[in-house]
Amino acid sequence: MEFNLIEAWLDMKRQLPELPIEGIGARYIYPLFVVLIVVEYLRAKELFDLRESWAGFVMGSVATVIKLIANVFEISVYLFLFSWSAPLREEWFGFTSLGWAWYVWLICLLADDHNFYWHHRIAHNVRLLWAAHLPHHSGKMFNLTVSIRNGWFIALFKPVYWLWMPLVGFEPIMIATCLIINSFYQFFLHSQLVPSLGWYEKIFNTPYVHVVHHSSNTEYLDRNHGGILVIWDKLYGTWQEPIKGLEPKYGIVHDPGTYSALTHNLFEFQEIWKDVKRAPTWKAKFMYVFGPPGWSHDGSSKTSHELQRELREKNAAKEAMVA
């Protein structure tokens, strides 16, 4: 009997419970996002490069299709893990599900945001994962189109950070809903038209704070990884307040020099392969794949931590001379 992959995927999708939030997104939230992008463009055309914005739409469109396909398998895995571990939860803890109470939703949102922080932070510190995340940062302009400028391969590993949640009893549909809520919230983070929101950004992520994360200034590298909350960055030592007088530089340090969506998604993987081929030892080969971006066996390039340490030493030397 001939196997039809598309039909098998559609059959699996038909068996999944419906996510009400998906209907809300398609009817109301996604159209709102389009309207906000148009409004931002009309108000601040100088923040846009239309060729780059178009590349962002292409990236986002392909990433959405890939995510729709991957979501079916992702939620299926959550459902399997939830069902498989139910007898163990019943035996050890006396329940099979954490349920749907409001406080469980709150805990799920917090757990989801914590998962996102670590997924995001590790994607910036493991080069292979950075290659998949890089397209989101490769735009030289910072505007709302960046929010849909997503890598095509990120969905292949992102769900790993959420696998523990169905095992402890969070309902799979609740997990998926919290993932979507977090994604929706992060849309508005990519705008320069939103000013500092005062006390609000002491707790929640805002565009004013998120600018730091998208800047390639040495002072800002690998900072502010949070999704909804800023507490994780403050707790784990990756928080950076915007520095007055420091103009953000958007984009990536090693730019491919093209608007091609395909190139931006493959570029860093190709660079990894080049470095692996020239690496003199197996340890160096390993580090070029799984070490931090910028690592080199001969010092020809530097990691963000090395660059920041050099900057601190340079500033300390200047202060000593003035003193």
Secondary structure, DSSP 8 states (H G I E B T S, - for coil): ----HHHHHHHHHHHS---HHHHHIIIIIHHHHHHHHHHHHHH-GGG--HHHHHHHHHHHHHHHHHHHHHHHHHHHHHHHHHHHHHHHHHHHHS-S---S-HHHHHHHHHHHHHHHHHHHHHHHHSHHHHHHHGGGT--SS-SGGGGG---SSGGGTGGGGGTHHHHHT--HHHHHHHHHHHHHHHHTTS-SSS---GGGGGTB--HHHHHHHTB-SGGGTT----SSBSHHHHHHT------TT----BS-SS--S---HHHHHHHHHHHHHHHHHH-SSHHHHHHHHHS-TT--SSSSS--HHHHHHHHHHHHHHHHHHH-
